[in-house]
Amino acid sequence: MNTEAPSLTVPSTISDVERDTGVAKETLRVWERRYDFPQPLRDPFGERVYPTEQVVKLRLVKRLIDLGFRPGKVIQYSPEELQALAEKAADSNKARSRAHHPELQVYLDLCKAHQMDALRRKLSQALLVMGLKSFVIELVTPLTVMVGDAWASGRFAVFEEHLFAESLQMVMRSAIFSVPQANASHNGAPRPRILLTTLPQERHGLGLLMAEALFAAEGAHAISLGIQTPVPDIADAARSLGVDIVALSLSASMNPRQALDGLKELRARLPDTVEIWAGGNCSALRKRPPAFVRVFQLAEIAGGIADWRVRVRTQALPIG
């Protein structure tokens, strides 16, 4: 490993790289040992710092991982080879998305043209026509996949993905706030109190907001802490607020080991009566999720709430 950083550049710290690429610090260290990349320099204090060209390559590697490639297959490629591979894979996904959802391309076009007011108006109009549940499941879900593919192929810059997310969040937060409380009572049915957040290593909040919208539409009392909440604070909030369920969003960028460790710690800190629900594309949820976690896709939330109500009613029945 080199021991000095060049004086004419400003390399990124490992925290900078984690934030900018979505690759966890632990993963960066594993790749360094296993694949001899990245090859960080050392600052005067002995801490890892990463030259700009390595950060650029790491972004490309992350794009391909998001598209389904294994790191060991692509990490030795040159940046040019990685870019070509990402464009080819994402164009295939783009063709499938357009075939299945051709009407959604106009939203991407508005974002790419930086017409954010027009994008928000179109999203708001669709929400009024479709209703909150259909809007989230039938429009927002496939649209976020298409935006992710556009970023992965390099057709969307990072700031354009952020512009899209911010516009969508504005529309959805307004919709959640507008859910009539009379409808939320569901004719006297038990109303679960649900605490929503992410683990400290999870920076993506759009999936969390989508889940909050669907919980609200099903008459749940949803309380969001936002993203990156320390596990002890999640447990403290759950106790103080008297929630029935803690719901977590775990994206594909979440390190599976950190996800499992966080879930186990949370279970140990929560009262036994509080359920843990989780959703997202983290591999820890797809392969073998812990038995104490109820895993739901967004379209399954309504059924999950209905099942919860049945359990609550059953537990309330007198014995004998």
VEXZASE-108404 format. One record per residue: residue in three letters; residue number from 1; x, z, y of N, C-alpha, C in turn. Coordinates in steps of 0.05 Angstrom, whole numbers. Layout:
# residues N
    aa     i     n.c1     n.c3     n.c2    ca.c1    ca.c3    ca.c2     c.c1     c.c3     c.c2
   ALA   NUM        X        Z        Y        X        Z        Y        X        Z        Y
...
END
This chain:
# residues 320
    aa     i     n.c1     n.c3     n.c2    ca.c1    ca.c3    ca.c2     c.c1     c.c3     c.c2
   MET     1       17        0      -24        0        0        0       18        0       25
   ASN     2       10      -16       46       25      -16       71       22       11       84
   THR     3       41       19      100       41       45      113       37       44      143
   GLU     4       37       21      155       34       20      184       13       -1      191
   ALA     5       -4        6      210      -23      -14      220      -10      -30      243
   PRO     6      -17      -56      244       -5      -72      265      -15      -63      293
   SER     7        3      -64      312       -3      -52      338      -22      -70      355
   LEU     8      -24      -95      348      -40     -113      365      -69     -115      356
   THR     9      -77     -101      335     -105     -101      326     -115      -73      326
   VAL    10     -142      -71      324     -155      -45      323     -170      -44      296
   PRO    11     -157      -34      275     -170      -34      249     -194      -15      248
   SER    12     -211      -18      228     -234       -2      225     -228       22      206
   THR    13     -239       45      212     -237       68      194     -256       63      170
   ILE    14     -252       79      150     -269       76      126     -298       81      133
   SER    15     -304       99      152     -331      104      160     -343       80      175
   ASP    16     -326       67      191     -334       42      205     -341       21      185
   VAL    17     -324       18      164     -329       -3      144     -355        3      129
   GLU    18     -359       28      122     -384       35      107     -408       28      124
   ARG    19     -407       34      150     -430       28      167     -434       -2      171
   ASP    20     -412      -16      175     -414      -45      182     -420      -63      158
   THR    21     -412      -54      134     -415      -72      111     -437      -62       92
   GLY    22     -444      -36       93     -463      -25       74     -450      -17       47
   VAL    23     -424      -19       45     -409      -11       21     -400       18       24
   ALA    24     -408       35        6     -403       64        8     -373       69        7
   LYS    25     -364       91       20     -336       99       20     -325      101       -9
   GLU    26     -341      115      -26     -332      118      -54     -328       92      -67
   THR    27     -346       72      -62     -343       46      -74     -318       32      -64
   LEU    28     -312       34      -38     -288       22      -27     -263       32      -41
   ARG    29     -262       58      -46     -239       70      -60     -237       61      -89
   VAL    30     -260       58     -102     -260       49     -130     -250       20     -131
   TRP    31     -260        3     -113     -251      -25     -113     -221      -27     -107
   GLU    32     -212      -10      -90     -183      -10      -83     -166       -4     -108
   ARG    33     -175       15     -124     -160       22     -149     -164        1     -170
   ARG    34     -189       -8     -174     -196      -26     -196     -188      -55     -192
   TYR    35     -193      -65     -167     -190      -93     -162     -167      -99     -142
   ASP    36     -153      -79     -133     -132      -82     -113     -143      -95      -87
   PHE    37     -168      -91      -82     -180     -100      -56     -204      -82      -51
   PRO    38     -207      -73      -26     -190      -79       -2     -163      -65       -4
   GLN    39     -145      -73       14     -118      -62       16     -115      -49       43
   PRO    40     -125      -25       47     -124      -13       74      -96       -6       82
   LEU    41      -92       -5      108      -67        5      119      -70       35      123
   ARG    42      -51       48      135      -52       76      140      -47       81      170
   ASP    43      -63       98      182      -58      105      210      -37      127      212
   PRO    44      -29      136      236       -8      157      238      -15      183      224
   PHE    45      -41      187      218      -49      212      205      -52      208      175
   GLY    46      -45      184      165      -47      179      136      -75      170      127
   GLU    47      -93      165      146     -121      157      138     -122      127      135
   ARG    48     -140      118      117     -144       90      112     -156       76      137
   VAL    49     -145       53      144     -156       36      164     -156        7      153
   TYR    50     -176       -9      161     -180      -35      149     -178      -57      170
   PRO    51     -160      -77      166     -158      -99      185     -184     -115      186
   THR    52     -188     -129      208     -213     -143      212     -218     -164      190
   GLU    53     -197     -178      181     -202     -199      161     -212     -187      134
   GLN    54     -204     -162      128     -213     -150      104     -243     -141      107
   VAL    55     -250     -132      131     -278     -124      136     -296     -149      133
   VAL    56     -287     -171      144     -303     -196      142     -307     -204      113
   LYS    57     -286     -202       97     -288     -208       68     -307     -189       54
   LEU    58     -305     -163       61     -323     -143       49     -352     -149       55
   ARG    59     -358     -159       79     -386     -166       86     -395     -189       67
   LEU    60     -378     -208       62     -385     -230       44     -389     -221       16
   VAL    61     -372     -203        7     -375     -192      -20     -401     -177      -22
   LYS    62     -408     -161       -2     -433     -147       -2     -457     -165       -2
   ARG    63     -455     -188       12     -477     -208       11     -482     -217      -17
   LEU    64     -460     -223      -31     -463     -234      -59     -473     -212      -78
   ILE    65     -465     -187      -74     -476     -166      -91     -506     -163      -86
   ASP    66     -514     -165      -61     -543     -164      -55     -558     -187      -68
   LEU    67     -544     -210      -72     -556     -233      -85     -555     -232     -115
   GLY    68     -543     -210     -126     -543     -207     -155     -516     -210     -169
   PHE    69     -495     -216     -154     -469     -220     -167     -455     -192     -172
   ARG    70     -437     -192     -191     -422     -168     -197     -396     -168     -180
   PRO    71     -388     -145     -170     -364     -145     -153     -339     -155     -167
   GLY    72     -336     -148     -193     -312     -158     -207     -310     -188     -209
   LYS    73     -333     -201     -207     -334     -231     -209     -325     -244     -183
   VAL    74     -331     -231     -160     -327     -245     -135     -306     -234     -117
   ILE    75     -297     -210     -123     -280     -196     -103     -252     -210      -99
   GLN    76     -244     -225     -119     -218     -238     -117     -219     -266     -104
   TYR    77     -244     -275      -97     -247     -301      -84     -237     -299      -55
   SER    78     -230     -322      -44     -223     -324      -16     -248     -322        1
   PRO    79     -246     -315       27     -270     -314       44     -285     -341       44
   GLU    80     -270     -363       44     -284     -389       44     -299     -394       18
   GLU    81     -288     -386       -4     -302     -389      -30     -327     -370      -31
   LEU    82     -324     -346      -20     -346     -327      -19     -369     -338       -2
   GLN    83     -362     -349       21     -382     -360       39     -397     -383       25
   ALA    84     -383     -401       12     -396     -424       -1     -414     -414      -23
   LEU    85     -405     -394      -39     -421     -384      -61     -446     -370      -50
   ALA    86     -443     -355      -28     -466     -341      -16     -487     -361       -6
   GLU    87     -477     -382        7     -496     -402       17     -511     -416       -5
   LYS    88     -497     -422      -27     -510     -436      -50     -531     -418      -62
   ALA    89     -524     -392      -67     -543     -374      -80     -566     -369      -62
   ALA    90     -561     -364      -36     -583     -358      -18     -601     -382      -13
   ASP    91     -590     -406      -13     -606     -430      -10     -626     -433      -33
   SER    92     -617     -425      -57     -634     -426      -81     -657     -406      -77
   ASN    93     -650     -381      -68     -671     -361      -62     -690     -371      -40
   LYS    94     -678     -384      -20     -694     -393        2     -714     -414       -7
   ALA    95     -705     -432      -25     -724     -453      -35     -747     -440      -50
   ARG    96     -741     -420      -66     -762     -406      -81     -781     -391      -62
   SER    97     -770     -378      -42     -786     -364      -23     -805     -383       -8
   ARG    98     -794     -406        1     -810     -425       15     -832     -436       -3
   ALA    99     -825     -440      -29     -845     -451      -47     -868     -431      -51
   HIS   100     -861     -405      -52     -882     -384      -57     -895     -375      -31
   HIS   101     -881     -376       -9     -891     -366       17     -884     -385       40
   PRO   102     -893     -410       38     -885     -429       59     -895     -421       87
   GLU   103     -917     -405       88     -928     -398      114     -912     -377      128
   LEU   104     -893     -364      114     -877     -343      127     -853     -353      142
   GLN   105     -846     -378      138     -822     -389      151     -824     -387      181
   VAL   106     -848     -389      192     -852     -389      221     -842     -362      233
   TYR   107     -845     -340      218     -835     -315      228     -805     -315      231
   LEU   108     -791     -326      211     -762     -328      212     -753     -346      234
   ASP   109     -768     -368      238     -761     -387      260     -763     -373      287
   LEU   110     -784     -357      291     -787     -343      317     -764     -324      321
   CYS   111     -756     -310      300     -734     -291      302     -708     -305      308
   LYS   112     -703     -327      294     -679     -342      298     -677     -354      326
   ALA   113     -701     -360      337     -701     -370      365     -701     -348      385
   HIS   114     -700     -323      375     -699     -299      392     -724     -297      410
   GLN   115     -747     -307      400     -773     -304      413     -787     -279      402
   MET   116     -777     -256      411     -786     -231      399     -814     -223      407
   ASP   117     -822     -229      432     -849     -224      440     -869     -240      424
   ALA   118     -862     -265      419     -880     -282      403     -881     -273      374
   LEU   119     -858     -264      364     -857     -253      337     -875     -229      334
   ARG   120     -873     -210      353     -890     -186      351     -919     -193      354
   ARG   121     -926     -212      371     -954     -220      374     -965     -232      348
   LYS   122     -948     -249      335     -957     -261      310     -960     -240      288
   LEU   123     -941     -221      286     -944     -200      267     -969     -183      272
   SER   124     -974     -177      297     -998     -161      304    -1023     -176      297
   GLN   125    -1024     -202      302    -1048     -217      295    -1052     -217      265
   ALA   126    -1031     -220      250    -1033     -220      221    -1043     -193      211
   LEU   127    -1034     -172      223    -1042     -145      216    -1072     -141      220
   LEU   128    -1083     -151      243    -1111     -149      249    -1128     -164      229
   VAL   129    -1118     -187      220    -1134     -204      202    -1132     -192      173
   MET   130    -1109     -183      165    -1104     -176      137    -1111     -147      131
   GLY   131    -1109     -129      151    -1111     -101      145    -1084      -90      137
   LEU   132    -1081      -63      141    -1054      -52      138    -1043      -55      110
   LYS   133    -1058      -49       89    -1047      -51       62    -1039      -79       54
   SER   134    -1056      -98       59    -1049     -126       52    -1026     -136       69
   PHE   135    -1025     -127       94    -1003     -135      112     -977     -126      101
   VAL   136     -975     -101       92     -950      -91       81     -942     -105       55
   ILE   137     -961     -107       37     -955     -116       10     -952     -147        9
   GLU   138     -970     -161       22     -971     -190       19     -954     -205       40
   LEU   139     -949     -192       63     -934     -206       84     -906     -193       88
   VAL   140     -906     -168       94     -881     -155      101     -861     -155       78
   THR   141     -871     -149       54     -853     -147       31     -838     -173       26
   PRO   142     -852     -196       22     -837     -221       18     -821     -229       43
   LEU   143     -831     -223       66     -817     -231       91     -790     -217       93
   THR   144     -789     -191       86     -764     -177       87     -744     -188       67
   VAL   145     -754     -197       44     -736     -210       25     -725     -236       36
   MET   146     -741     -251       49     -732     -276       62     -711     -271       84
   VAL   147     -716     -250       99     -697     -243      120     -670     -235      108
   GLY   148     -672     -219       86     -647     -211       72     -632     -234       62
   ASP   149     -646     -254       51     -633     -278       41     -620     -294       64
   ALA   150     -634     -295       87     -623     -309      110     -597     -295      119
   TRP   151     -597     -269      119     -572     -255      126     -550     -260      105
   ALA   152     -558     -258       80     -538     -261       58     -525     -289       59
   SER   153     -540     -309       67     -529     -336       67     -514     -342       93
   GLY   154     -515     -324      112     -502     -329      138     -520     -343      158
   ARG   155     -545     -349      151     -563     -362      170     -574     -343      191
   PHE   156     -574     -317      185     -581     -297      204     -557     -280      210
   ALA   157     -551     -276      236     -530     -257      244     -541     -229      240
   VAL   158     -522     -210      239     -531     -182      235     -550     -174      258
   PHE   159     -544     -182      282     -561     -173      305     -589     -185      302
   GLU   160     -591     -209      290     -617     -222      287     -634     -207      266
   GLU   161     -620     -198      245     -634     -181      225     -644     -155      238
   HIS   162     -628     -144      256     -636     -120      270     -659     -125      289
   LEU   163     -659     -148      302     -681     -155      320     -707     -157      304
   PHE   164     -706     -169      281     -730     -172      264     -739     -144      255
   ALA   165     -721     -127      246     -729     -101      237     -742      -84      259
   GLU   166     -730      -86      283     -740      -71      306     -768      -81      313
   SER   167     -773     -106      314     -799     -117      320     -820     -109      300
   LEU   168     -812     -111      274     -831     -103      253     -837      -73      254
   GLN   169     -817      -57      260     -822      -28      262     -841      -22      285
   MET   170     -838      -35      307     -856      -30      330     -885      -36      322
   VAL   171     -890      -58      309     -917      -65      301     -928      -45      280
   MET   172     -911      -38      261     -921      -21      240     -926        8      249
   ARG   173     -909       18      267     -913       45      277     -939       47      293
   SER   174     -944       26      308     -969       26      323     -993       25      304
   ALA   175     -990       10      282    -1012        9      262    -1016       36      248
   ILE   176     -995       49      241     -997       75      228    -1011       95      246
   PHE   177    -1003       95      271    -1014      114      291    -1044      109      294
   SER   178    -1053       83      290    -1081       76      295    -1099       80      270
   VAL   179    -1088       89      248    -1104       93      224    -1125      114      230
   PRO   180    -1151      108      229    -1172      128      236    -1171      151      217
   GLN   181    -1171      176      228    -1170      199      212    -1196      202      195
   ALA   182    -1218      192      205    -1243      193      189    -1240      178      163
   ASN   183    -1226      155      164    -1222      140      139    -1202      155      122
   ALA   184    -1183      170      134    -1163      183      119    -1173      206      102
   SER   185    -1197      216      108    -1208      238       92    -1217      229       64
   HIS   186    -1224      204       61    -1233      193       35    -1255      210       23
   ASN   187    -1275      216       40    -1299      230       30    -1293      256       17
   GLY   188    -1275      271       29    -1270      298       18    -1250      299       -5
   ALA   189    -1238      276      -13    -1219      277      -34    -1194      292      -25
   PRO   190    -1179      304      -44    -1155      318      -37    -1136      300      -21
   ARG   191    -1125      311        0    -1107      295       18    -1079      305       15
   PRO   192    -1062      290        1    -1034      300       -3    -1018      300       22
   ARG   193    -1001      320       25     -982      322       47     -955      311       36
   ILE   194     -946      290       48     -922      275       38     -900      275       59
   LEU   195     -877      284       51     -854      284       69     -837      259       61
   LEU   196     -831      242       81     -816      218       76     -789      219       90
   THR   197     -768      211       75     -741      210       87     -723      194       68
   THR   198     -697      193       75     -677      182       57     -655      203       54
   LEU   199     -639      199       33     -616      216       29     -595      210       50
   PRO   200     -575      227       54     -556      223       76     -541      197       75
   GLN   201     -537      185       51     -521      161       48     -538      136       53
   GLU   202     -564      139       55     -582      116       58     -589      111       87
   ARG   203     -580       88       98     -584       82      126     -608       64      132
   HIS   204     -620       52      111     -641       33      114     -668       47      115
   GLY   205     -683       42      136     -708       56      140     -733       39      138
   LEU   206     -731       12      135     -754       -4      136     -772        1      111
   GLY   207     -760        4       88     -776       10       64     -791       37       67
   LEU   208     -778       56       80     -791       82       85     -816       78      103
   LEU   209     -813       62      123     -836       57      141     -858       43      127
   MET   210     -851       24      109     -872       10       94     -887       29       76
   ALA   211     -873       47       63     -886       67       46     -903       85       63
   GLU   212     -894       93       86     -910      111      104     -936       97      111
   ALA   213     -935       71      117     -960       56      124     -979       57      101
   LEU   214     -970       52       77     -987       52       53     -998       79       47
   PHE   215     -982      100       50     -992      127       46    -1014      133       66
   ALA   216    -1010      126       91    -1030      131      112    -1056      116      105
   ALA   217    -1053       91       96    -1077       75       89    -1093       88       66
   GLU   218    -1079      103       49    -1092      116       26    -1102      144       33
   GLY   219    -1100      152       58    -1111      177       66    -1092      201       63
   ALA   220    -1067      195       58    -1047      217       56    -1039      226       84
   HIS   221    -1030      251       85    -1019      261      110     -989      257      108
   ALA   222     -979      236      120     -951      228      117     -935      239      141
   ILE   223     -913      252      134     -895      264      154     -867      252      150
   SER   224     -857      238      169     -831      224      166     -810      239      181
   LEU   225     -787      244      167     -763      255      180     -744      233      188
   GLY   226     -750      208      183     -731      187      189     -711      185      167
   ILE   227     -688      174      173     -668      168      152     -645      189      153
   GLN   228     -630      190      131     -605      205      128     -608      235      133
   THR   229     -627      247      119     -631      276      122     -615      290      100
   PRO   230     -599      310      107     -585      326       87     -604      339       68
   VAL   231     -596      340       42     -614      351       22     -624      379       28
   PRO   232     -607      398       37     -618      425       43     -639      424       65
   ASP   233     -636      405       84     -656      403      106     -682      391       95
   ILE   234     -681      373       76     -705      362       64     -720      384       50
   ALA   235     -706      401       35     -719      423       21     -731      443       40
   ASP   236     -716      449       62     -727      468       81     -752      457       94
   ALA   237     -752      432      101     -775      420      114     -799      420       94
   ALA   238     -794      414       69     -815      413       49     -828      440       47
   ARG   239     -812      461       46     -824      488       45     -839      496       70
   SER   240     -827      491       93     -839      499      118     -865      484      124
   LEU   241     -866      459      116     -889      442      122     -910      443       99
   GLY   242     -903      456       77     -922      459       55     -930      433       43
   VAL   243     -911      415       38     -918      388       28     -922      389       -3
   ASP   244     -937      369      -12     -942      366      -40     -921      347      -53
   ILE   245     -911      328      -37     -894      307      -48     -872      302      -28
   VAL   246     -847      298      -38     -825      288      -22     -821      259      -32
   ALA   247     -823      240      -14     -820      211      -20     -794      201       -8
   LEU   248     -778      188      -24     -752      178      -15     -750      148      -19
   SER   249     -737      135        0     -732      106       -3     -702      103       -9
   LEU   250     -696       88      -31     -669       83      -40     -665       53      -42
   SER   251     -650       42      -24     -646       13      -23     -624        4      -43
   ALA   252     -621      -22      -45     -601      -33      -63     -573      -25      -54
   SER   253     -569      -19      -29     -542      -12      -19     -535       17      -25
   MET   254     -554       32      -35     -548       60      -41     -532       63      -66
   ASN   255     -510       78      -65     -493       82      -88     -509       97     -110
   PRO   256     -511       86     -134     -527       98     -155     -519      127     -162
   ARG   257     -494      132     -163     -485      159     -169     -493      179     -148
   GLN   258     -489      171     -122     -498      188     -101     -528      192     -101
   ALA   259     -543      171     -108     -572      174     -109     -580      194     -131
   LEU   260     -568      192     -154     -575      211     -176     -567      239     -169
   ASP   261     -543      242     -158     -534      269     -150     -552      281     -129
   GLY   262     -560      265     -110     -578      274      -89     -605      282      -99
   LEU   263     -616      266     -118     -642      272     -130     -641      298     -146
   LYS   264     -619      302     -161     -616      326     -177     -614      351     -159
   GLU   265     -599      349     -138     -596      371     -119     -623      378     -106
   LEU   266     -637      357      -98     -663      361      -86     -683      374     -104
   ARG   267     -683      366     -129     -701      378     -149     -695      408     -152
   ALA   268     -669      414     -153     -661      442     -156     -669      459     -132
   ARG   269     -671      447     -109     -677      462      -84     -707      464      -78
   LEU   270     -723      446      -89     -751      445      -83     -767      464     -101
   PRO   271     -790      474      -92     -808      489     -110     -818      471     -132
   ASP   272     -823      482     -155     -832      466     -178     -858      451     -172
   THR   273     -874      462     -154     -900      449     -148     -897      424     -131
   VAL   274     -874      419     -119     -870      395     -102     -859      372     -119
   GLU   275     -874      350     -119     -865      327     -134     -845      310     -118
   ILE   276     -828      296     -132     -809      277     -119     -817      249     -127
   TRP   277     -823      233     -107     -829      204     -111     -807      188      -99
   ALA   278     -801      165     -111     -779      148     -100     -787      119     -104
   GLY   279     -776      102      -86     -780       74      -89     -757       59      -76
   GLY   280     -755       33      -83     -734       17      -72     -719        3      -94
   ASN   281     -698      -12      -86     -684      -29     -105     -657      -17     -115
   CYS   282     -653        9     -110     -629       22     -120     -629       20     -151
   SER   283     -606       13     -162     -604       10     -191     -609       36     -206
   ALA   284     -604       59     -193     -610       85     -205     -639       88     -212
   LEU   285     -657       74     -198     -685       76     -204     -694       55     -224
   ARG   286     -679       33     -226     -687       12     -245     -678       17     -273
   LYS   287     -654       29     -276     -642       31     -303     -654       54     -319
   ARG   288     -649       79     -310     -659      102     -324     -663      125     -304
   PRO   289     -685      124     -290     -690      145     -269     -694      172     -282
   PRO   290     -687      193     -268     -691      220     -278     -721      225     -285
   ALA   291     -726      241     -305     -753      246     -314     -770      260     -293
   PHE   292     -756      274     -275     -771      290     -255     -778      273     -230
   VAL   293     -771      248     -230     -777      230     -207     -799      210     -215
   ARG   294     -819      208     -199     -840      187     -203     -832      163     -186
   VAL   295     -827      140     -200     -817      116     -187     -841       97     -182
   PHE   296     -843       88     -157     -865       70     -150     -854       46     -134
   GLN   297     -866       22     -140     -863        0     -122     -885        3     -101
   LEU   298     -882      -11      -79     -901       -8      -57     -929      -14      -66
   ALA   299     -933      -34      -82     -960      -42      -91     -972      -21     -110
   GLU   300     -956       -2     -119     -966       18     -138     -972       45     -124
   ILE   301     -969       46      -98     -973       71      -84    -1002       80      -85
   ALA   302    -1021       61      -82    -1049       68      -83    -1056       81     -110
   GLY   303    -1046       69     -132    -1051       81     -158    -1038      108     -161
   GLY   304    -1014      111     -149    -1000      137     -150    -1016      159     -136
   ILE   305    -1027      152     -113    -1044      172      -98    -1069      179     -114
   ALA   306    -1081      158     -126    -1105      163     -142    -1099      182     -166
   ASP   307    -1077      177     -179    -1069      194     -201    -1063      222     -192
   TRP   308    -1051      225     -169    -1045      252     -158    -1071      267     -154
   ARG   309    -1091      254     -143    -1117      267     -138    -1130      276     -164
   VAL   310    -1127      259     -184    -1138      267     -210    -1124      292     -221
   ARG   311    -1097      293     -218    -1082      316     -228    -1090      341     -213
   VAL   312    -1094      339     -186    -1101      362     -170    -1129      372     -178
   ARG   313    -1148      353     -182    -1175      362     -189    -1174      375     -217
   THR   314    -1159      364     -235    -1157      375     -262    -1146      404     -262
   GLN   315    -1125      408     -246    -1113      434     -244    -1131      454     -231
   ALA   316    -1150      444     -215    -1168      463     -200    -1192      471     -217
   LEU   317    -1197      457     -240    -1220      463     -257    -1216      491     -269
   PRO   318    -1238      507     -270    -1236      533     -283    -1231      531     -313
   ILE   319    -1216      550     -323    -1210      550     -352    -1233      564     -367
   GLY   320    -1241      553     -390    -1262      565     -406    -1289      554     -401
END
